[in-house]
Amino acid sequence: MVQLIVGATNPTCRVLLAKMFRHRYEIFVKEKGWDIKSYNGLEFDQYDTPETIYVVDVDGDGNVAASTRMVYTDQPFMLADIFSHMFECEIPRNRECWELTRGAMSKHLRRSGHYGRIQCALLEAALLFGVNKACGLFSVELLMSKIRFGLDAKPLGQPQMIDGEPHVAAGFPLNGEMLERTRALFKLKGPVIEHIHTMPAQRKAAA
Amino acid sequence: MRRTPPPYDDKWAIARLREVWEWAVATNRHFVAYLLGMAILAFELDTGDRKFKPSQPRATDMAEHLAQTKNK
């Protein structure tokens, strides 16, 4: 079941957010050994804000299987703050472009359907929020495989070595056509997002 | 016999590669752009002492890709 959460401090889904931060700790700190901040087995940073959006795939036992983080590029975001040297073009800064970071998936589930569901959830969320582009820092190997899957990714700079692996900044469109293509690729028939947790203030405004 | 050194070096080669890389990005040939980007990175990593080793997963990845393209 894929859930969309608006806000790292969303009070309506504190338990799920804590599970996601714990899952991220397991993946990025324990498994990948990244030298990043963590707090009592939870991994979060300055880009997890009340405006950050997440898609989280939860398995049948209620455990987080996969998640990804979307940050509006008109807010501070990691690529611009830390990896601006990876860009050889203008850094995107607008409400129609998300930065994708912290794509986390449990090791034993990497060849399961969770990956396809998270990809579709990301595209559904983009349509929902009127976002039509995404950018991020990817390992070249991952991006090459995404291009083979049909992602229309454009390099935004030259590949560079990070932690002994070539990485590159890339941007790609998020639109209905991509969603259809991704659904067909992963044999998904309809929407995957089953629950949307907006921030209470947004819900009040919507009501 | 006097030998004139060729007017090519790593810098020259990277500059030429970069020109083609920019063309590939501008013409939306993104896959070519990634391959050229990797070639430029390889130049930067290869110090000429034969210690440069391309990573194994990427080589397999490309082989898989070529196999898939052949089957089509």
Chai-1 contact restraints between the chains, C-beta under 6 A:
chainA,res_idxA,chainB,res_idxB,connection_type,confidence,min_distance_angstrom,max_distance_angstrom,comment,restraint_id
A,E141,B,P57,contact,1.0,0.0,6.0,A-B,restraint_1
A,E141,B,R58,contact,1.0,0.0,6.0,A-B,restraint_2
A,E141,B,D61,contact,1.0,0.0,6.0,A-B,restraint_3
A,M144,B,D61,contact,1.0,0.0,6.0,A-B,restraint_4
A,I147,B,F31,contact,1.0,0.0,6.0,A-B,restraint_5
A,R148,B,H65,contact,1.0,0.0,6.0,A-B,restraint_6
A,A153,B,H30,contact,1.0,0.0,6.0,A-B,restraint_7
A,K154,B,H30,contact,1.0,0.0,6.0,A-B,restraint_8
A,P155,B,A33,contact,1.0,0.0,6.0,A-B,restraint_9
A,Q158,B,G37,contact,1.0,0.0,6.0,A-B,restraint_10
A,Q158,B,I40,contact,1.0,0.0,6.0,A-B,restraint_11
A,P159,B,G37,contact,1.0,0.0,6.0,A-B,restraint_12
A,P159,B,M38,contact,1.0,0.0,6.0,A-B,restraint_13
A,P159,B,L41,contact,1.0,0.0,6.0,A-B,restraint_14
A,P166,B,L41,contact,1.0,0.0,6.0,A-B,restraint_15
